[in-house]
Amino acid sequence: MHWIILFVAGLFEVAWAIGLKYTEGFSKLWPSVFTIICMIISMALLAYAVKQLPIGTAYAVWTGIGAIGTAVLGIILFDESKELIRIFFIFLIITGIVGLKIFSGHSSA
């Protein structure tokens, strides 16, 4: 269950990272409110997940999910670079997350 919570925390990290783009430096009210709420939810879920998961692994997975999601949505929403080498490195992050999950020494608890 803690891994699922960590995954959801990572999704909220993606939401606030993308939200930052829409806040225009926190000068727009509603995108700023959305972003701040997503930040709070993401951190609260991460804090809950690390009650049972190793902090180093959990934090790396959380930031990895955020990096992957933000990079992919940057490509989709903001027409960021789609170069093959960039996609390759995104897959390397995915590989790292899977490896950390497999070798964390914790079950799906």
Backbone as CSV, one residue per row, in Angstrom:
resi,resn,N_x,N_y,N_z,CA_x,CA_y,CA_z,C_x,C_y,C_z
1,MET,0.819,-1.200,0.000,0.000,0.000,0.000,0.863,1.264,0.000
2,HIS,1.984,1.249,0.712,2.836,2.432,0.773,3.453,2.754,-0.587
3,TRP,3.705,1.734,-1.396,4.229,1.983,-2.746,3.182,2.691,-3.600
4,ILE,1.923,2.314,-3.447,0.845,2.970,-4.203,0.726,4.427,-3.776
5,ILE,0.788,4.657,-2.480,0.730,6.027,-1.960,1.904,6.844,-2.490
6,LEU,3.076,6.230,-2.530,4.255,6.913,-3.067,4.054,7.252,-4.535
7,PHE,3.471,6.330,-5.302,3.203,6.585,-6.712,2.240,7.764,-6.879
8,VAL,1.188,7.788,-6.093,0.224,8.898,-6.155,0.903,10.209,-5.759
9,ALA,1.774,10.154,-4.753,2.539,11.348,-4.367,3.365,11.847,-5.545
10,GLY,3.947,10.920,-6.294,4.715,11.295,-7.485,3.848,11.947,-8.545
11,LEU,2.620,11.458,-8.697,1.700,12.076,-9.670,1.349,13.504,-9.262
12,PHE,1.164,13.723,-7.961,0.909,15.089,-7.493,2.147,15.967,-7.663
13,GLU,3.329,15.352,-7.601,4.536,16.137,-7.875,4.547,16.604,-9.330
14,VAL,4.160,15.718,-10.235,4.053,16.100,-11.650,3.053,17.242,-11.793
15,ALA,1.912,17.116,-11.119,0.869,18.151,-11.228,1.382,19.506,-10.770
16,TRP,2.115,19.545,-9.641,2.580,20.859,-9.187,3.717,21.376,-10.041
17,ALA,4.546,20.482,-10.569,5.634,20.952,-11.434,5.077,21.569,-12.714
18,ILE,4.098,20.914,-13.308,3.456,21.476,-14.500,2.678,22.733,-14.124
19,GLY,2.035,22.699,-12.969,1.298,23.878,-12.502,2.170,25.115,-12.385
20,LEU,3.440,24.906,-12.011,4.355,26.051,-11.905,4.430,26.842,-13.210
21,LYS,4.410,26.124,-14.313,4.482,26.795,-15.620,3.283,27.729,-15.809
22,TYR,2.120,27.258,-15.364,0.894,28.032,-15.550,0.730,29.170,-14.546
23,THR,1.483,29.143,-13.440,1.360,30.218,-12.445,2.020,31.512,-12.910
24,GLU,2.930,31.386,-13.861,3.712,32.529,-14.342,4.339,33.267,-13.156
25,GLY,5.143,32.495,-12.394,5.836,33.073,-11.244,4.908,33.379,-10.085
26,PHE,3.876,32.573,-9.936,2.855,32.745,-8.899,2.128,34.077,-9.029
27,SER,2.015,34.566,-10.254,1.292,35.820,-10.493,-0.161,35.580,-10.902
28,LYS,-0.530,34.327,-11.171,-1.918,33.992,-11.515,-2.521,33.212,-10.353
29,LEU,-3.649,33.698,-9.852,-4.227,33.174,-8.615,-4.578,31.691,-8.684
30,TRP,-5.469,31.283,-9.591,-5.980,29.916,-9.563,-4.931,28.872,-9.927
31,PRO,-4.095,29.119,-10.917,-3.013,28.147,-11.123,-2.082,28.062,-9.909
32,SER,-1.876,29.178,-9.224,-1.034,29.180,-8.021,-1.677,28.379,-6.904
33,VAL,-2.977,28.548,-6.704,-3.696,27.797,-5.673,-3.619,26.302,-5.974
34,PHE,-3.885,25.929,-7.225,-3.796,24.525,-7.648,-2.403,23.963,-7.366
35,THR,-1.385,24.709,-7.740,-0.004,24.260,-7.574,0.337,24.063,-6.106
36,ILE,-0.028,25.000,-5.273,0.279,24.905,-3.844,-0.465,23.731,-3.198
37,ILE,-1.714,23.526,-3.569,-2.475,22.384,-3.038,-1.809,21.070,-3.457
38,CYS,-1.407,20.975,-4.714,-0.730,19.760,-5.184,0.594,19.549,-4.456
39,MET,1.321,20.627,-4.173,2.573,20.513,-3.409,2.311,19.925,-2.030
40,ILE,1.307,20.445,-1.367,0.989,19.985,-0.013,0.575,18.514,-0.022
41,ILE,-0.295,18.146,-0.949,-0.743,16.751,-1.037,0.434,15.837,-1.345
42,SER,1.271,16.229,-2.286,2.416,15.420,-2.668,3.350,15.178,-1.488
43,MET,3.670,16.238,-0.763,4.570,16.108,0.387,3.933,15.291,1.512
44,ALA,2.641,15.479,1.744,1.960,14.724,2.800,1.943,13.228,2.464
45,LEU,1.671,12.901,1.218,1.675,11.497,0.812,3.080,10.904,0.883
46,LEU,4.077,11.667,0.484,5.460,11.203,0.601,5.799,10.947,2.068
47,ALA,5.420,11.865,2.935,5.696,11.707,4.362,5.035,10.450,4.918
48,TYR,3.827,10.172,4.464,3.139,8.966,4.916,3.843,7.714,4.387
49,ALA,4.236,7.732,3.133,4.877,6.560,2.518,6.195,6.220,3.202
50,VAL,6.953,7.222,3.620,8.262,6.939,4.216,8.162,6.429,5.652
51,LYS,6.958,6.322,6.167,6.794,5.655,7.462,7.194,4.186,7.351
52,GLN,6.991,3.603,6.164,7.278,2.187,5.958,8.354,1.919,4.915
53,LEU,8.674,2.892,4.096,9.658,2.695,3.023,10.961,3.394,3.383
54,PRO,12.079,2.882,2.885,13.359,3.566,3.126,13.339,4.960,2.493
55,ILE,13.790,5.958,3.238,13.714,7.344,2.760,14.489,7.563,1.468
56,GLY,15.673,6.986,1.365,16.474,7.177,0.154,15.787,6.626,-1.077
57,THR,15.233,5.443,-0.953,14.519,4.817,-2.067,13.247,5.587,-2.382
58,ALA,12.466,5.893,-1.349,11.190,6.583,-1.563,11.403,7.947,-2.215
59,TYR,12.388,8.691,-1.729,12.633,10.018,-2.289,13.102,9.918,-3.737
60,ALA,13.969,8.963,-4.026,14.446,8.791,-5.401,13.306,8.398,-6.335
61,VAL,12.440,7.513,-5.883,11.288,7.109,-6.700,10.345,8.286,-6.892
62,TRP,10.074,9.025,-5.829,9.173,10.189,-5.899,9.693,11.223,-6.895
63,THR,10.969,11.561,-6.780,11.527,12.549,-7.713,11.622,11.989,-9.122
64,GLY,11.872,10.683,-9.229,11.926,10.057,-10.557,10.587,10.119,-11.260
65,ILE,9.523,9.798,-10.528,8.179,9.892,-11.109,7.906,11.330,-11.530
66,GLY,8.279,12.258,-10.676,8.092,13.674,-11.013,8.874,14.084,-12.245
67,ALA,10.123,13.634,-12.330,10.967,13.992,-13.481,10.425,13.397,-14.771
68,ILE,10.048,12.136,-14.722,9.524,11.472,-15.923,8.219,12.127,-16.366
69,GLY,7.293,12.258,-15.427,5.994,12.837,-15.773,6.104,14.259,-16.287
70,THR,6.946,15.039,-15.648,7.119,16.434,-16.068,7.788,16.509,-17.434
71,ALA,8.776,15.663,-17.675,9.443,15.658,-18.985,8.477,15.244,-20.092
72,VAL,7.689,14.208,-19.838,6.733,13.743,-20.850,5.656,14.792,-21.104
73,LEU,5.111,15.364,-20.037,4.097,16.402,-20.230,4.689,17.668,-20.840
74,GLY,5.943,17.943,-20.564,6.612,19.066,-21.226,6.654,18.871,-22.731
75,ILE,6.900,17.648,-23.145,6.903,17.322,-24.579,5.497,17.500,-25.154
76,ILE,4.504,16.991,-24.442,3.122,17.021,-24.939,2.517,18.423,-24.885
77,LEU,2.653,19.088,-23.751,1.962,20.361,-23.547,2.730,21.582,-24.032
78,PHE,4.059,21.526,-23.958,4.852,22.723,-24.223,5.799,22.564,-25.407
79,ASP,5.597,21.516,-26.166,6.385,21.261,-27.381,7.889,21.265,-27.098
80,GLU,8.279,20.660,-25.968,9.699,20.540,-25.648,10.335,19.476,-26.534
81,SER,11.629,19.421,-26.531,12.397,18.539,-27.404,11.936,17.085,-27.312
82,LYS,11.811,16.457,-28.479,11.442,15.050,-28.588,12.617,14.223,-29.113
83,GLU,13.816,14.739,-28.945,14.991,14.035,-29.465,15.084,12.640,-28.877
84,LEU,15.537,11.701,-29.680,15.648,10.311,-29.265,16.534,10.149,-28.036
85,ILE,17.616,10.883,-27.958,18.510,10.765,-26.809,17.808,11.203,-25.527
86,ARG,16.950,12.183,-25.616,16.181,12.637,-24.446,15.214,11.546,-23.996
87,ILE,14.543,10.912,-24.942,13.629,9.812,-24.632,14.411,8.653,-24.006
88,PHE,15.602,8.378,-24.509,16.457,7.332,-23.959,16.750,7.595,-22.484
89,PHE,17.093,8.820,-22.148,17.414,9.134,-20.758,16.178,9.102,-19.854
90,ILE,15.024,9.415,-20.393,13.788,9.255,-19.624,13.600,7.783,-19.282
91,PHE,13.858,6.896,-20.251,13.752,5.458,-19.987,14.801,4.988,-18.982
92,LEU,15.953,5.626,-18.947,16.940,5.279,-17.927,16.423,5.612,-16.528
93,ILE,15.711,6.720,-16.403,15.116,7.065,-15.107,14.093,6.004,-14.714
94,ILE,13.273,5.593,-15.670,12.288,4.537,-15.404,12.991,3.268,-14.934
95,THR,14.076,2.901,-15.605,14.846,1.718,-15.218,15.363,1.857,-13.790
96,GLY,15.840,3.028,-13.433,16.323,3.267,-12.079,15.225,3.127,-11.043
97,ILE,14.046,3.637,-11.338,12.919,3.534,-10.411,12.536,2.071,-10.204
98,VAL,12.444,1.324,-11.299,12.096,-0.097,-11.199,13.159,-0.837,-10.388
99,GLY,14.425,-0.538,-10.661,15.500,-1.181,-9.913,15.444,-0.876,-8.426
100,LEU,15.169,0.376,-8.092,15.044,0.744,-6.673,13.882,0.023,-6.005
101,LYS,12.786,-0.090,-6.719,11.624,-0.800,-6.169,11.958,-2.269,-5.943
102,ILE,12.571,-2.894,-6.918,12.893,-4.323,-6.829,13.894,-4.605,-5.715
103,PHE,14.891,-3.767,-5.577,15.971,-4.022,-4.636,15.882,-3.199,-3.349
104,SER,14.689,-2.707,-3.031,14.542,-1.887,-1.825,14.556,-2.725,-0.557
105,GLY,14.321,-4.027,-0.691,14.285,-4.890,0.481,12.960,-4.827,1.219
106,HIS,11.952,-4.213,0.604,10.638,-4.137,1.218,9.621,-4.739,0.265
107,SER,8.640,-5.412,0.824,7.573,-5.978,0.009,6.598,-4.869,-0.373
108,SER,5.493,-5.220,-0.954,4.491,-4.252,-1.384,3.689,-3.690,-0.228
109,ALA,4.126,-3.869,0.974,3.400,-3.394,2.171,3.207,-1.911,2.168
